[in-house]
Amino acid sequence: MKYLEEFQNPDLARRLLDEIHATVTRPWALMEVCGGQTHSIIRHGIDQLLPEQIELIHGPGCPVCVTPLDVIDKALEIASRPDVIFCSFGDMLRVPGTGRDLFQVRSEGGDVRVVYSPLDALRIAQQNPDKQVVFFGIGFETTAPPNAMTVHQARKLGIRNFSLLVSHVRVPPAIEAIMSSADCRVQAFLAAGHVCSVMGIEEYPELAERFRVPIVVTGFEPLDILEGVRRAVRQLERGEHTVDNAYERAVRPEGNLAAKAMLADLFEVTDRAWRGIGMIPHSGWRLAEKYREFDAEHRFQVGEIATQEPAACRAGEVLQGLIKPHECEAFGTACTPRTPLGATMVSSEGACAAYYLYRRLGGTPTRPEQNQQTLEGTSVG
């Protein structure tokens, strides 16, 4: 399959669904780790097309959503300074900190700019030698290599007015934390294909064996997700727990060796707090000591910042898969994309945003027999 349309073929989707229905004999709970997968699931109604025995739990796979509140507040503090040009991807600008967001900082006179690559921020630094230019480097293993390369380039070119505010997180420790929780109901994982395209799958077999859960590396189109579910359910029904790569067109077992070498040079593993979840040991990256001069947190000495989440926001429970977004009392009322209480409502990969955009629920989702149109072109087509 070479073209995107082939991964949204309704006839192939029906075949996969028929096989899943024929395979499942008991209830199973599967977690998709990536927010992009969550949006695809909700947009195409995949969760409604699956057998009732299969529950898809939305995991903490939105990098914007899990960026800690204290890091957001540090970004706001740095962006407010008159000698700073603060650069970020657009989806971070409306993420609420304690009392305000980057849009508000910009409205108050802060020089906050949306860029499409960290290299854009580096060019801005070259063009503005009298300013400190900071790029907000957030995300999972997927976005870390270009951020690392930009710091490498800054040092190579001698651009000293550029720095990176780092909040990178790593997926395998998050899976370990989820499975170690007393409230965990997850019995299998759909692993994020883009993360594995960088890091490979070498960290997953030990997790699958220790927690006895299937881990299926999965893509993002409807057929990718259905194939991932099919393989996971087949393992569950057989009592197996192995790592299965269902995204071979993009993922090699060893990952991208050049990118991994760059990450090993630029970053070092650290404990990282995840917004709404808490501290997860060894789950983050920070710039290595030899690149510390490019660390914005170190350069601007923002230190410890007191933070406070809105009491009404249940985004942490959503991120842990404990509730669905529409089960939060503030969903769609006090919390909307224009008036968000948490990052899950404003991020392009947030579960709350997916439900708000594609399915504003007042109750239980309809099942496929009540809405056959889902498969006929409006969704999976």
N, C-alpha and C positions, 0 to 999 in steps of 0.2 A: 504494500500500500504506500503510494508516494504522495498522495494528495489529501488535504485536510478533509474533503467531503467524504472520502472513503471511511474515515473514522467516525462518521456520523450517519452511516447507512442504516435506515430503519429495518431493512430485512435482516441484516447481520445482527442488529441489536435484538430483534425478536428471537433469533436462533440462540443467542447467548442467554437471553431471559428464559427461554424454554428449558435450556439445559440446567440453569440455576434452579428453576422450579422443580425439575425432575430430580435434582440432587439433594436438596435440603429436606431433612426429616425432623428437625428440631430447632428451637430458637438459637440464634447466634448474634453476637454483637461485634461489629467490625468498626474500627476507627480509621478514617482517612486522616492522615497527618497534615496534608497541605491545604491551605485555604483556597488555592486555585482549584483543587479537586472539589472542595465544598461548594464553591460557586457553580461548578459544572454540574454537580449532583442536583442542586436545588433548581438551577436554571432549566435543566432538561427533565426534571421530574423523575430522576433515576430512583430515588428512595421510594417513590410511590409505585414504581413499576416492579420492584422486587417483591418476592414472597413476604407475607406478613411476618414470617419467622425471622427475617433478617432485619436487624436494626443497624443503621449507619450512625455512628457517633462522631460528631465533629470535633477534631482535636485542635491543639494549640499551634496550628500550622500557618498562622498569619504573622509574619515578622513584624509588621507595624503594630499589631495588637499586643504582642508580648514585649515590646520595647518598654523597659521599666519606667514608671512615672518619674522617678528621680532623674533619669537620663533625659526625659522630655523637659523637665524643669531646668536642667543644666543647659539644654539647647536654648530654652527661652532666655535664660540669663546671659548666655554668650551672645545670642542674636540681638539682644537689646543694647549692646555696647556700641558706641558711635564709631569706633575704629574697625568694626567687623563687617564683612560681607558674609552672610550665612547662606549656604547653598544646600538644597535638599531636593529629593524627589517630591513631586506634588502631593502624594498621598500622606505625607507627614504634616502638612501645614494645618490641617483641621483636627489633628489628634489632640484631645484635650490634656493639658497639663493641670497643675493646681491653679484653677481660676482663669486660665487663658490658654491661647494656642498661638502658633507662629503667624497665622493670619492677623491676629490682634497685635502682635509685636510689629508686624509690617505696617499696620494702620496707624501705629503710634510713632512711626518714623524709622523703625529698624530696617536695614537693608537686607531683606530676605528674598532670595531668588530661587525660582524653580529651575532645575537643570535636568538633563536627560542622561548624564553620565558624570562620574566623578572627574573625568578628564576635562569636562566643561568647567568645573570649579577650578581645576589647575590652570586652565587658560585665563580665567578671570583673575587668578592670583598673579599671573605673569603681566596682565594688563593693568593691574592696580597694585604696584609695589608699595604704596603708602598705606595699604589696608591689610588687615589680617583676614584671610579667606578660610572659612571653615566648611567642610563638607560633612553632612550628617550620614555616617556610614552605618546603616542598620541592615538586618536581614540574616537569613540562614547561610549555610555554606555556599549557596548559589551566587549571592552577590558579593561575597568576600573576595574572590580573586581580582575583580576589577578594582576594588578599593585598595587591595594590597599593591597591585601594579601601579596605581596612581601615586601612592606614597613612595614606592621605589623610583618612579620617574621624578618626583619632586626632589628627592635627594640627589639623583643622578644629574639633574639640571641645575641644582643649587637654588631651588625656589624655597626660601626659608619663611615666607609669609603664608604658607599653606599648612593646614593641619586637619586632622580627621577626628571627629567625635564618634567614637566606636561603640556600637552596641550589637555585636554579632553573637548569634546563638547557634548551638549545635543540636541536631535532631536526636542522635542516639541517646545522650543522657536524658533527654525529655521523655523518650519512650521508657527508659528505665525508671524514671520518677513516676510516670503514670502507672506502670505495672506494679510498683512498690506501694502504691496508695491503698489504704484499707477500703476505699470506696470504689476501686477499679472494677468495671464490668467488662472491659475489653478482652475479647478472645482471639482477635486477629488484627493485623495492621495492613493498611494500604500505604506503603512507603512512598515518599515524594520522589518522582522520577528525576526532576531537575537537580535535586540535592545529590542523588546517587550518580548522576552524570558527572559531577565534579569529584565526589569522594569515593565512588564505588560502593561495594556492598560488604566490604571486609569487616565492618564493625557490627553487622547485624546477626550473623550466625550464632554468636555467643549469647545475644539477647534472646533469640528464638529458642535456643536450647534451655537457657536458664529459666525462662518464664513459660516455656512450653506453649508458645504462640506462633502461628504462621505469620510471616512477614512477606508480603508480595509487593515488589517494586512496580509501581503503576504510573501510567501517563495521565493525561488530563482531558482527553476527549471522551465522549460517551462510550465508545467501544473499548477504549483503554480501561475505563473504570469498571465496566461490566465484566471484562476479561479478568481484571484484578479480583473482583468479587467472586467470579466463578472459580478461580484457582484457590482463593482463600477458603471458600465454602467446601470445596472438594477435599482440601487438607483437613479441615475441621471434622467433616463427616468420617474421614478415615483415621482420625486420631493422630495426624501427623503435625509436625511443627518445624518446618524448614524455611529457608529463604528462597524465594522464587522470583526470578527476574522476568516480569511480563512486559518490560519496556526495553527490549534488546536493541531496538533501532536507535536508541539514544544512550543507553547505559552499558558500559563495559564493567566487568567485575572489579577491575583495578581502578576504575575512575579515570580522571584526567591527570596524568602524572605530572605534567608541567604545572598545572594549576595547584596541585597539592604541594609541589616543591616550593612554589611561590608563597603559599600560605604558611608552610613550615618555617620559612625564613622571616616573614614579616610579623607573624602573630605567635602568641603563646596562649595556651589554654588557661582559663581562669574560671572561678565560680561566677555565676551570673544569676541575678534575680530576673524572673519572668513576670511581667505585669499580670496581676490577677491570680498567679500561681505561687510565687515565692521563690526562694533561693534554690537552685538546682546545682549541685556540685559539678564542676568540670564541664559546664554546659555553655561556656562562652569563650570568646577570643578577645584579647587586647593586644595592642601593639607591643612587640618585643622591646626589650630594654634598649637595644641599639638604634631603634627608631622612635624612642620616647619623645624626642624633640618635635615630632609631628603629631603627638597626642594632644588634642585640644583640651581634654580634661586636665592634663598636666600643665599645658601652656597657660591656661586661664585660671588655674587654681580654683575651680568652682567647688571642689570638696563636697562635703556632706550638705544636702539640701533637704529640709523637712517637707514631706509630701502627705497628701491626704486624698484618698479616693472618695467619690460621691457615695453616700450610704446606700442610695437606691440602685446603684449599678451592680448587676450580677454577672458582669462580663467574665470574671474569674471562673464562675461555675460553668459558663458556656465554653470557655477555653479548655476546661478539664473534662468536658463531655458529660457533666452532671445534669445539665438541663439543656433544652433546646431554646433558641433565642426568644420565641414567642411565649415561653413560659415565664419570662421576666415581666413583672408587673409594669415596668416603665417602657417596655418595648412598644414603639409606635405612638406613644403618648408623650411622656416626659422626655423620652429618648428617641430622636430621629436623626437623619443625616445632617439636618440643619442645627439641631440642638442636641448633640451627642453627649451622653454621660461617659461613654467609654470608647476605646479605639475600635472595638469590634463593629461599631455602627458606621464608622467613617472610612475604614480601610477598604481598598478595592478587593481584598481577600478575606475580609471579616465575615464571620458567620451571620452576625446580626444584620449587616448590610445586605447579604445574600437573601435572607428571609424578607427583609423590608422591600428589596427591589423586585424579587420574583414571586414572593408568596407571603402576602400580609395575612397571617392566619388569625382567626378568631377562635380557633379550636383545633380539632384533630385534622390532619391533612387528609384529602380524599384519597381513596385507593384507586388503582388503575381501572378496576371494573366500573367505577363511578365516573371516570374521566378517560375514556379510550383515546381522546384527542391528543393526549400527551405524547403518544408514540407515533402519531400520524403526520408529523411534520412541524408542529408548533414547538416541539421540544427536541426529542431525539433526532428528528429529521433535520 
